[in-house]
């Protein structure tokens, strides 16, 4: 059995599902007020001064603080069922199914949110490592459990969950600098679907 590690946004999908889910799950008022509060961060992100890690953390802190956890879970399931299938690349789905047919362990490793990603991965019987929103007394705090799952943290969580020495070949698929550390774990690495040396 080999190990196949897939980034989600931009690798399995052709669009950014994180921002799509924010629009799907937050009412217009929250979106507008949040946009105003985070305008300096959003502008900084577009100019390359603010990291994607910072913007993800801030968006969730503003958007999901005080949100009912069960309501968001329901929204996540609806999003996974009705929206995600329109975002998934056909070649990515074929590659995932190819790995499954080989008997490989397939893991989606993403900085996107578990509230929708877990539901989608479950439908394909895939493992998932991703951002988890913290819940207290059935209400979201807006914070991530154990911080943002990007960059080197992807590698830390993979190593915590899997004994990499048990796999003869490790495959990794990514599309941004967020995935570089994960790609370094692999014997066979694919960046934007091109094999790297």
C-alpha positions, 0 to 999 in steps of 0.5 A, spaced: 500 500 500 502 506 498 500 513 500 497 519 496 497 526 499 492 531 495 491 538 497 484 540 495 483 547 493 486 548 486 489 541 486 482 537 486 478 543 485 478 548 479 476 554 484 477 556 491 472 553 496 474 556 502 471 563 500 465 560 496 463 556 503 464 563 506 459 566 501 454 560 502 454 560 509 454 567 511 448 572 511 449 578 507 450 583 513 455 578 516 459 578 509 458 586 508 460 588 515 466 582 515 468 585 509 469 592 512 472 590 518 477 586 514 478 591 508 486 592 510 487 585 511 484 583 504 487 589 501 494 586 504 493 579 502 491 582 494 498 586 495 502 580 497 503 583 504 498 578 508 499 571 508 493 566 506 494 563 513 493 570 516 487 571 512 484 564 513 484 565 520 481 572 520 476 571 516 473 565 520 474 569 527 470 575 524 465 570 520 464 564 525 464 567 532 458 566 535 455 561 529 451 555 531 455 549 530 449 544 528 447 549 523 454 550 520 455 542 520 448 542 516 450 548 511 457 544 510 453 537 508 449 541 503 455 545 500 459 538 500 453 535 496 450 540 492 456 545 490 463 541 491 461 536 485 461 542 481 468 545 483 472 538 482 476 537 476 475 530 472 482 529 472 483 529 479 477 525 481 480 520 476 487 520 479 483 519 486 479 513 484 486 510 480 489 510 487 483 507 490 483 501 485 491 500 487 489 499 494 493 506 496 491 510 502 488 516 500 489 523 504 486 530 503 490 535 506 488 542 506 487 548 509 480 548 508 474 547 513 472 540 515 465 542 516 464 541 509 471 537 507 469 531 511 463 530 508 465 530 501 471 525 503 467 521 507 463 520 500 469 517 497 472 514 503 478 518 503 482 520 509 482 528 511 487 532 515 484 540 515 482 546 519 477 544 524 473 550 527 473 550 535 466 549 538 464 551 545 457 549 548 455 548 541 457 555 539 463 556 534 469 561 537 471 563 530 478 560 532 481 553 529 483 547 533 491 547 533 491 553 529 491 553 521 493 547 517 497 550 512 505 550 510 509 546 515 503 544 519 501 540 513 507 535 514 506 535 522 499 533 522 501 528 516 507 525 520 502 525 527 497 521 523 501 516 519 508 512 519 511 514 513 516 509 513 510 504 512 509 506 505 513 504 499 511 510 495 509 516 497 505 521 492 503 528 493 499 533 489 499 540 490 498 547 486 501 553 491 507 554 495 502 552 501 504 545 499 511 545 498 513 542 504 508 536 503 511 535 496 518 534 499 515 528 503 513 524 497 517 520 492 513 522 486 510 529 487 506 533 482 505 540 482 499 543 478 498 536 475 506 536 472 510 531 475 516 534 478 523 531 479 
